[in-house]
Amino acid sequence: MILAYLLYYGLPQLGISMEPWTAGLLALIIYHGAYFFEILRSQRRVFSGGYIEAAIAQGFSRYAIFRRIILPNIVSSALPLIGNQLIICLKDTAFLSIITVQEITAAANSVQATYFIPFNAFIVAIGLYWAISILLELLIKRLTAWGAKRGMSHA
């Protein structure tokens, strides 16, 4: 994550300094935000125009069409892709240790170095990453099922 490195170490050269967590979060938002918007844009391209025509015929405003028809349908159909991107974002947090952010992998490395237990700390870290990934996947499945019940599955 060169972006995190540049934000944390480069911006102070311009007089803008920030905490490691802030720089790391901003780097993840910028980097993965582009992927999230691309996912939503691609879902918008396959969205059926019939819904929009029906909403216009019913007198919906452009904002109401977007908020009540387009956005819920494209988010619902993009949930599996969004879930995958969230898991990738979770894995990318390990790179934030280059700017001194103490995340799961860095904490495991610190425990391993302090107590000289090379595998135990990393096994716990792997378990934590795995558990968080499973929870994210379950959340996405529930949201997908909820959207399907409301008729928002793959417009």
N, C-alpha and C positions, 0 to 999 in steps of 0.2 A: 504494500500500500504506500506507494511513493507519495500519493496525495496527502496522506496523514503526516508523513515526514515533512513534506513541504509546508503544510499548514502549521505544524507545531514548531519547526525550526526555521522556516523561511519567513513567515509573516512577522516575527519579531524584528527582522532586519528592516521592515517597513514601518515599525512602530506599533504593530498590532500583535499583542501577545494574548494567549489564551491557555487555559488549563489543559493538561493532557486529555482528560475525558471529553472536554468540549471539542478539541481538535479532532479526536478520534471519532466522536459522534458526527461531527460535521463532515468528515471525510467519508464515513459510511453512508450518510444521507446523500451526499453529492454523487458518490460512485453508484450506489444501488438505486438511488432515485431515478437515474436515467434508465435503468433496466425496468423498474416498475412502470414508468411512464410508457416505455416501449411495449410492454406487455398489454397495458390498457389501450394503447393506440392500435395495436394489432387486433385486439378484440373489437374495437370500434369499427374497424374496416370490414369485418364480417357480420356486423349487426344489420339486421333486416330493415330496409327503409319503410316497410309497411307499417311498422309501429309508429314511426315518425309521422307518416301521412295521416294515420288515424288520429293521432294526437292533435295535429294541425286542424283536421276537420272538426274535432271536438272543441277547438278554441284555446288550446293550451298555449302559454307563452313559451318562447325559446328556453328560458330558464327552467320553467316547469317541465318541459319535455326532457331537458338534460337531467334534472334532479330526480324526477319521478320515473322516467322510462329508460333513458339511455344508460345513466350511471349504474343503477342497480343491476341491470342486465349484463353489462360488460364486466362489472366487478364479480358478479356471480359466476359467469362463465370463465373468468380468468383466475378463480380461486386456486385451482391446482398449480398453476404457474406461479402465482404469488406465493404460495406455500413453499415451492421449491426455491424461489429467490430468497425468502426469509431464512431458510436453512443455510443457503450459501452465505448470506449475510452473517449468520451466527458463526459459521466457520471462519469468516474473514476477521472476526474480532481477535483471533489469535495473532494476526499481524500487527495489532495495535501495541504490542509489547515493545516495538521499536521506538515508540515515543513515550515509554515508561508507564503505559496504562497497565495496571495490575489486573489482568483478566484470568480466566481459568487456566490456560496453559502456562502463563507466567507464574501464577500462584503454585502450580504443580512443580514447576522448575525450582522455585524458591524452597518449597518443602523438601524436594529431593536433595537440594544442595545443603540444606541445614541439617537434616536428619539422616542423610546418607542412605536413603531408601530409593534406589533408582526406578523401580517399577511400580511400587504401590501408589505413589502420588499420581503418576500418569494413568494408571488404571482407573483411579477415582475420577480424574479429569475426563477420560474417555467415557466413563459412565455418566458423568454430568452432561457432556455434549449429547450423548445418545438419548438421555432422558428428556432433555430440552427439545431435541429434534422430534422425538415421538410425541411429546405434548403439542408441539406446533402442528404436526401432521394430524393429530386427533382433532385439534381445533379447526383446521381447514376442512376436514371431513364433516364435522358437525355443521359448520357454516354452509358447506355445499348442500348438505341434506336439508337444512333450514331454507335455503334459497329454492331448492327443488319443490319443497312443500308449498312455497308461495308462488310457484309458476315462473321462476326466474332461471331455469336451467337451460343453458345454451340457446339463446334467442336466435 
